[in-house]
């Protein structure tokens, strides 16, 4: 019989190496997948395929081994290259030879993952895009967010709740994306292409997903996903739910946070910082404006005082000038001269007598002195000027 022949040929467990394909977890706890050797094509797409069954009892032991590899553990997933041990058995039900898995070499799997990451980093560096996204300036007000995650997931809820509870006017456009499993690679790259080609304006891209095993990050270590993030025209903020393990995309993104909530809080923090700076600047401007107003008010008050003082000074100056003029005018007052003994002689028609030559004998004269007038008739004209020391005080004689 086939079963006896196979059991006889493989009496002990064997180590087998290959790539996981078509992994399915049954409700009974058993895990089924194919182990594919893609390096030995022999003219076909995949030449060597072995069916593998990991029963619940052995699965617990395998999971314990994988969890010891890293704090977040490693979980078997499609596309992962593994080295496992098991018993080769023939299954009459399926008519296929099957490997009953019992152990796994975690160092082989993790080593392969790390080597693949190192090679990818080298490729990205050679392409000149290793720091491309990190160099992009992030908007001062990143209010328009392109959110790459699985719709209706806990990661989406955590992110949206954190953002919208901030009170800032954010706009979130969700790009429904598979972020775990075999389909995640194509789904993430498609979403990134859709964002780059979108006619809508976005300020920042947020890629979030919940926690899980280290192997759940396999899509974020893939070259296609890494390049879609590195070449994105917008800064990318990651929040993939892993506290310790970092994917290639974590190192390529503009900013990496630990969880979807932390990712949202980081973006909210940028807006809050801008708002605080604006508020502080507004207060400084208001203070400077107040100081300027006070300075201008003081200057205007000084000018007003100077202007109000001008009329007072002018009035004082004019008063002094008038007083001086009054003194001069009073000094010229004839009454004062008359009081000192001088007299004024006029003809009968009121013309003042200034010269003997203007008179003739027989002319009548009126002489004004301090206390009255003297009327006289010229009988003698003497052209000789009288001495100032004489006792004659009139301009003519009587």
C-alpha positions in Angstrom: 0.0 0.0 0.0 1.0 3.6 -0.6 0.7 4.5 3.0 2.9 1.7 4.2 5.5 2.5 1.5 5.6 6.2 2.5 5.8 5.5 6.2 8.5 3.0 5.5 10.5 5.4 3.4 10.2 8.2 6.0 10.3 6.5 9.3 11.6 9.6 11.1 10.7 13.2 10.9 12.5 15.3 8.3 13.4 19.0 7.9 11.8 20.7 4.9 12.4 24.3 3.5 10.0 26.3 1.4 7.6 29.2 1.1 4.2 29.3 2.6 1.3 29.5 0.2 -2.5 29.3 0.7 -2.4 29.3 4.5 -5.7 28.6 6.1 -6.6 28.4 9.8 -9.4 25.9 10.5 -12.0 26.4 13.2 -10.8 23.2 14.8 -7.4 24.9 15.4 -5.6 23.1 12.7 -3.5 25.1 10.2 -3.2 24.0 6.6 -0.9 25.4 3.9 1.3 24.4 1.0 5.0 24.5 1.2 6.3 25.6 -2.2 9.8 25.5 -3.6 9.8 28.3 -6.1 13.5 28.0 -6.9 13.1 24.6 -8.6 10.8 25.4 -11.5 11.7 22.6 -13.9 9.6 24.3 -16.6 6.6 25.0 -14.5 5.4 28.0 -12.4 6.0 26.0 -9.2 7.5 22.6 -9.5 7.6 21.3 -5.9 4.6 21.6 -3.6 4.0 19.8 -0.4 0.8 19.9 1.7 1.4 20.7 5.3 -0.9 20.2 8.3 -0.2 21.8 11.7 -2.6 20.3 14.3 -3.7 22.3 17.3 -1.4 20.4 19.8 1.7 21.0 17.7 0.5 24.5 16.8 0.7 25.7 20.4 4.3 24.5 20.7 5.2 26.1 17.4 3.6 29.4 18.4 5.5 29.4 21.7 8.7 29.0 19.8 7.9 31.8 17.4 6.9 34.2 20.3 10.3 33.8 21.8 12.0 35.2 18.7 10.9 38.8 19.3 8.8 40.7 21.8 5.9 41.0 19.3 6.4 37.5 17.9 6.5 36.1 14.4 3.3 34.6 12.8 3.3 32.3 9.8 1.9 34.0 6.8 1.8 33.6 3.0 5.0 34.4 1.3 7.2 33.6 4.4 10.1 31.3 3.8 10.4 28.8 6.6 12.3 25.7 7.7 10.1 23.2 9.5 10.2 19.6 10.7 7.5 17.0 10.5 6.5 13.5 9.7 5.8 12.6 6.0 2.5 10.7 5.8 0.1 9.7 3.0 -3.4 10.9 3.3 -5.9 8.4 1.8 -8.7 11.0 2.1 -6.9 13.5 -0.2 -4.8 11.1 -2.0 -1.7 13.3 -1.3 1.5 13.0 0.6 1.3 15.4 3.5 3.8 16.7 6.0 2.5 16.6 9.6 4.4 19.6 11.0 5.8 19.5 14.6 8.6 22.1 14.8 9.9 25.2 13.2 13.4 26.8 13.1 12.6 30.4 14.0 16.1 31.7 13.4 15.9 30.6 9.8 12.7 32.5 9.2 13.8 35.7 11.1 17.2 35.6 9.4 15.6 35.5 6.0 13.3 38.4 6.9 16.2 40.5 8.2 18.4 39.7 5.1 15.5 40.6 2.8 15.1 43.9 4.7 18.8 44.7 4.5 18.9 44.0 0.7 15.8 46.2 0.2 17.4 49.1 2.2 20.5 48.8 0.0 18.3 49.0 -3.1 16.4 52.0 -1.9 19.6 53.8 -1.0 21.0 53.1 -4.4 17.8 54.5 -6.0 18.2 57.7 -3.9 14.8 57.5 -2.2 15.7 56.2 1.2 15.3 59.7 2.8 12.9 61.2 0.1 9.8 61.2 2.2 11.5 62.4 5.3 12.8 65.5 3.5 9.3 66.6 2.5 8.1 69.6 4.6 4.9 68.9 6.5 2.2 71.5 6.3 1.8 73.9 9.2 -1.9 73.1 9.2 -2.3 69.5 8.0 -6.1 69.6 8.2 -6.8 67.4 5.1 -5.8 63.8 5.8 -5.7 60.9 3.5 -6.2 57.9 5.8 -4.9 54.5 4.5 -6.5 51.7 6.6 -9.2 49.1 6.6 -12.7 50.7 6.7 -14.7 50.1 9.8 -11.7 48.7 11.6 -10.7 49.5 15.2 -7.6 51.3 13.8 -9.9 53.6 11.8 -12.1 54.3 14.8 -9.2 55.1 17.1 -7.6 57.4 14.6 -10.8 59.3 13.6 -11.9 59.6 17.3 -8.6 61.1 18.3 -8.6 63.6 15.4 -12.2 64.7 15.6 -12.2 65.1 19.4 -9.5 67.8 19.0 -12.1 70.4 18.0 -10.0 71.5 14.9 -11.7 71.4 11.5 -10.1 68.3 10.1 -11.2 66.6 6.9 -10.5 62.8 6.7 -10.7 60.9 3.4 -10.5 57.1 4.1 -8.9 54.9 1.4 -10.2 51.4 2.2 -7.1 49.3 2.2 -6.1 45.8 3.2 -3.2 46.3 5.7 -2.6 42.6 6.5 -2.3 39.4 4.6 -1.3 38.4 1.1 -3.5 41.0 -0.5 -2.1 43.9 1.5 0.9 44.6 -0.8 -1.3 45.3 -3.8 -3.9 47.1 -1.8 -1.5 49.5 -0.1 0.3 50.4 -3.3 -3.0 50.9 -5.1 -4.2 53.3 -2.3 -0.9 55.2 -2.5 -1.2 55.6 -6.2 -4.8 56.8 -5.9 -3.7 59.4 -3.4 -0.9 60.7 -5.7 -3.2 60.9 -8.7 -6.2 62.3 -6.8 -7.6 65.7 -7.7 -8.5 66.3 -4.1 -6.0 68.3 -2.0 -4.4 66.4 0.9 -1.9 67.7 3.4 -0.6 64.5 4.8 -1.0 60.7 4.5 -1.7 58.5 7.5 -1.2 54.7 7.3 -2.6 52.9 10.3 -3.4 49.4 11.5 -3.8 47.6 14.8 -1.3 45.5 16.5 -0.3 41.9 15.8 2.6 39.6 15.3 5.9 40.7 13.7 5.2 38.7 10.6 2.0 40.7 10.1 4.3 43.5 9.0 5.4 41.5 5.9 3.6 43.8 3.6 5.4 46.8 5.1 8.7 45.2 4.3 7.8 44.6 0.7 9.7 46.6 -2.0 6.6 47.8 -3.8 5.0 49.2 -0.6 8.2 50.7 0.5 8.7 52.5 -2.8 5.1 53.8 -2.9 5.7 55.5 0.5 9.2 56.7 -0.3 8.0 58.3 -3.6 4.8 59.7 -2.2 4.5 63.5 -2.9 3.0 64.0 0.6 4.6 63.3 4.0 3.5 59.9 5.3 2.9 59.3 9.0 2.9 55.7 10.1 0.9 54.1 13.0 1.0 50.4 12.5 0.6 49.3 16.1 4.0 47.8 16.9 5.9 49.1 19.9 9.2 47.5 19.2 9.5 46.0 15.7 10.1 48.4 12.8 9.2 47.7 9.3 11.1 49.1 6.2 8.2 51.5 5.7 8.6 52.8 9.3 12.1 53.8 8.4 11.1 55.4 5.1 8.1 57.4 6.2 8.3 61.0 7.2 7.2 60.2 10.8 6.6 56.9 12.6 4.4 56.5 15.7 3.4 53.4 17.7 -0.3 53.2 17.3 -3.2 54.6 15.2 -4.1 56.9 18.2 -0.5 58.1 18.5 -0.5 58.8 14.7 -3.6 60.9 15.0 -2.3 62.7 18.1 0.9 63.6 16.2 -1.0 65.3 13.5 -3.3 67.0 15.9 -0.2 68.2 17.8 1.2 69.9 14.7 -2.1 71.8 14.3 -2.2 72.7 18.0 1.4 74.0 17.9 0.5 76.2 15.0 -2.6 77.4 16.7 -0.6 78.2 19.9 2.0 80.1 17.9 -0.7 82.2 16.2 -2.3 82.9 19.5 1.0 83.9 21.1 1.8 86.1 18.1 -1.6 87.7 18.3 -1.0 88.5 22.0 2.4 90.0 21.2 0.9 92.1 18.4 -1.9 93.3 20.7 0.7 94.2 23.4 2.8 96.0 20.8 -0.2 97.7 19.5 -1.2 98.8 23.0 2.3 100.2 23.6 2.2 102.0 20.3 -1.2 103.5 21.1 0.1 104.6 24.4 3.2 106.2 22.8 1.1 107.9 20.2 -1.3 109.1 22.8 1.5 110.6 24.9 3.0 112.3 21.7 -0.4 113.8 20.8 -0.9 115.0 24.4 2.6 116.7 24.2 1.7 118.3 20.9 -1.7 119.4 22.2 0.0 121.0 25.2 2.5 122.8 22.9 -0.3 124.0 20.7 -2.5 125.2 23.6 0.5 127.0 25.0 1.1 129.0 21.7 -1.9 131.4 22.1 -1.0 132.0 25.8 2.6 132.9 24.8 1.4 135.0 21.9 -1.1 136.9 24.1 1.7 137.5 26.7 4.0 138.7 23.9 1.4 141.0 22.4 0.4 142.3 25.8 4.0 143.2 26.5 4.4 144.8 23.1 1.2 146.9 23.6 2.4 148.0 27.0 5.6 149.2 25.5 3.7 150.9 22.7 1.5 152.6 25.3 4.5 153.9 27.1 5.9 155.3 23.9 2.5 156.8 22.9 2.1 158.3 26.3 5.6 159.8 26.0 4.4 161.5 22.8 1.2 162.8 24.4 1.2 166.7 24.0 -0.6 167.0 27.4 2.5 165.7 29.0 4.6 168.2 27.2 2.2 171.0 28.2 2.3 169.9 31.8 6.1 170.3 31.7 5.7 174.0 30.6 5.7 173.7 26.9 3.0 175.4 24.8 1.5 175.0 21.3 0.8 178.0 19.1 -1.6 177.8 16.2 -3.2 180.2 13.7 -6.8 181.0 14.1 -7.6 178.3 11.6 -5.9 175.7 13.8 -2.7 175.3 11.7 0.3 174.8 13.9 3.0 177.6 13.8 6.3 176.0 12.9 8.3 179.0 11.5 8.4 182.8 11.9 8.5 182.9 8.1 4.9 181.6 8.0 3.6 184.6 10.0 3.1 188.3 9.4 2.6 191.2 11.8 -1.1 191.5 12.7 -1.8 187.8 12.4 -3.9 186.4 15.2 -2.6 183.4 17.2 -3.9 180.9 19.7 -1.4 179.6 22.2 -2.3 176.4 24.2 -0.8 175.9 27.6 -1.4 173.3 30.3 -4.4 175.1 31.9 -5.9 177.0 29.0 -5.5 179.1 25.8 -4.0 182.6 25.2 -5.2 184.6 22.2 -2.8 187.2 20.8 -2.0 189.4 17.8 1.5 189.6 16.4 3.0 193.1 16.7 6.7 192.2 16.2 8.4 189.3 14.4 11.9 188.4 15.5 13.5 185.6 13.4 16.2 185.0 15.9 15.5 181.6 17.6 15.0 182.0 21.3 17.4 180.2 23.7 16.0 177.1 25.3 17.1 178.5 28.7 14.9 181.5 28.2 11.6 181.6 30.0 9.7 181.7 26.8 7.7 178.6 26.5 5.5 179.2 23.4 6.2 178.9 19.8 5.2 182.5 19.1 5.0 185.7 21.0 1.9 187.7 22.0 
